[in-house]
């Protein structure tokens, strides 16, 4: 949801439910937040503060970190590793 600039200058990415850090994001000068989940109060605040807000779902914002961690652990300990992707709309 674009409430701010159509051309973001600083993007914050918080996996899962990251809106609890909204004040820190704004203090850091970010004008756009990509996160996994939104609550009504944070939606309203983002609109009021002209912050672009994109809720992409928990899975979509968390899967990369989990995949990278599993790959690293498998490599460190010589374990077999296979990432099985699911299609989760949330």
BADOMAR-181184 format. One record per atom (N, C-alpha, C): x, y, z. Coordinates in steps of 0.02 Angstrom, whole numbers, padded with zeros to 5 digits, always signed. Layout:
// residues N
XYZ
...
***
This chain:
// residues 90
+00042-00058+00000
+00000+00000+00000
+00044+00061+00000
+00037+00100-00050
+00080+00159-00056
+00045+00219-00025
+00069+00237+00034
+00045+00297+00067
+00095+00353+00062
+00156+00336+00042
+00210+00385+00037
+00234+00392-00034
+00298+00401-00042
+00329+00412-00107
+00321+00351-00153
+00309+00364-00217
+00305+00310-00266
+00374+00281-00280
+00426+00318-00262
+00495+00296-00270
+00528+00294-00201
+00527+00236-00168
+00556+00232-00101
+00630+00248-00100
+00652+00279-00046
+00723+00296-00040
+00758+00251+00011
+00721+00225+00060
+00750+00180+00110
+00697+00130+00131
+00711+00066+00120
+00663+00012+00132
+00685-00029+00192
+00638-00040+00239
+00650-00084+00296
+00615-00150+00282
+00649-00205+00295
+00619-00271+00285
+00621-00308+00352
+00562-00325+00376
+00555-00360+00439
+00513-00422+00428
+00542-00480+00438
+00504-00542+00427
+00452-00551+00481
+00402-00591+00465
+00349-00605+00513
+00307-00544+00527
+00296-00531+00590
+00255-00474+00611
+00301-00419+00636
+00320-00374+00592
+00371-00325+00609
+00346-00256+00628
+00280-00247+00628
+00256-00179+00638
+00267-00152+00709
+00286-00195+00756
+00300-00170+00823
+00362-00126+00823
+00402-00129+00771
+00462-00088+00764
+00450-00027+00721
+00387-00008+00712
+00370+00047+00668
+00405+00112+00687
+00410+00128+00751
+00444+00189+00771
+00518+00188+00754
+00550+00131+00764
+00621+00125+00747
+00632+00131+00672
+00586+00104+00634
+00590+00107+00561
+00587+00180+00538
+00541+00216+00566
+00534+00287+00549
+00594+00327+00573
+00618+00313+00633
+00677+00348+00660
+00739+00337+00617
+00742+00278+00585
+00799+00262+00542
+00793+00295+00473
+00737+00328+00461
+00728+00363+00397
+00697+00322+00342
+00671+00264+00358
+00639+00222+00307
+00572+00252+00287
+00557+00246+00223
+00492+00270+00199
+00449+00212+00174
+00476+00151+00180
+00440+00092+00156
+00455+00033+00202
+00403-00006+00219
+00410-00065+00260
+00382-00125+00223
+00423-00178+00217
+00401-00242+00191
+00400-00289+00251
+00342-00318+00266
+00335-00360+00325
+00288-00419+00310
+00278-00462+00359
+00237-00521+00348
+00165-00512+00368
+00151-00468+00414
+00084-00464+00442
+00068-00392+00463
+00006-00374+00457
-00016-00307+00477
-00073-00311+00528
-00074-00262+00570
-00131-00253+00615
-00162-00186+00597
-00225-00179+00611
-00262-00119+00591
-00229-00056+00616
-00207-00055+00678
-00178+00006+00707
-00114+00027+00669
-00076-00022+00647
-00014-00006+00611
-00029+00016+00540
-00080-00012+00510
-00103+00010+00445
-00123+00084+00448
-00163+00101+00499
-00186+00170+00507
-00128+00217+00519
-00081+00196+00561
-00023+00237+00576
+00021+00248+00514
+00031+00196+00476
+00071+00202+00415
+00038+00250+00366
-00027+00246+00361
-00064+00291+00317
-00056+00363+00341
-00062+00373+00405
-00057+00440+00435
+00014+00469+00426
+00065+00426+00432
+00134+00448+00427
+00163+00445+00357
+00121+00426+00308
+00142+00422+00238
+00199+00372+00228
+00192+00314+00259
+00240+00260+00254
+00213+00207+00206
+00250+00190+00155
+00230+00135+00111
+00232+00071+00151
+00183+00028+00141
+00177-00032+00182
+00157-00091+00139
+00197-00144+00142
+00183-00204+00103
+00183-00265+00148
+00125-00295+00158
+00119-00356+00198
+00121-00415+00151
+00175-00453+00153
+00187-00506+00104
+00173-00576+00132
+00156-00581+00195
+00142-00646+00226
+00201-00672+00265
+00186-00710+00317
+00239-00739+00359
+00285-00784+00318
+00256-00831+00282
+00296-00879+00244
+00344-00844+00196
+00317-00798+00157
+00357-00764+00106
+00413-00723+00136
+00404-00696+00196
+00456-00654+00225
+00504-00693+00271
+00488-00755+00286
+00529-00794+00332
+00566-00852+00299
+00542-00875+00242
+00568-00936+00212
+00642-00930+00192
+00664-00872+00170
+00733-00864+00147
+00782-00873+00204
+00767-00845+00261
+00811-00853+00319
+00814-00924+00344
+00758-00957+00346
+00756-01027+00369
+00795-01071+00320
+00785-01059+00256
+00821-01098+00205
+00897-01087+00211
+00917-01025+00219
+00989-01009+00225
+01019-01040+00288
+00983-01036+00343
+01008-01065+00406
+01015-01141+00400
+00964-01174+00373
+00967-01246+00365
+01025-01267+00320
+01035-01230+00267
+01090-01245+00221
+01158-01237+00256
+01165-01185+00295
+01227-01173+00332
+01240-01228+00383
+01190-01246+00421
+01197-01299+00471
+01215-01366+00437
+01181-01381+00383
+01195-01443+00346
+01267-01444+00321
+01291-01387+00296
+01359-01383+00271
+01410-01389+00327
+01397-01357+00383
+01444-01358+00440
+01452-01428+00470
+01397-01467+00468
+01398-01533+00500
+01396-01591+00450
+01403-01575+00386
+01404-01627+00335
+01340-01667+00331
+01284-01634+00341
+01219-01667+00340
+01185-01658+00273
+01145-01706+00253
+01106-01696+00192
+01053-01642+00204
+01037-01606+00152
+00989-01551+00159
+00947-01545+00096
+00883-01538+00107
+00837-01526+00051
+00784-01477+00075
+00775-01424+00038
+00722-01376+00054
+00659-01396+00015
+00605-01405+00051
+00541-01423+00020
+00495-01363+00024
+00484-01332-00032
+00443-01271-00034
+00369-01289-00034
+00330-01249+00001
+00258-01255-00001
+00230-01189-00028
+00170-01191-00049
+00139-01130-00074
+00087-01108-00023
+00108-01062+00018
+00066-01037+00073
+00046-00965+00058
-00019-00952+00053
-00041-00884+00036
-00038-00835+00095
-00022-00859+00155
-00021-00815+00213
+00046-00785+00225
***
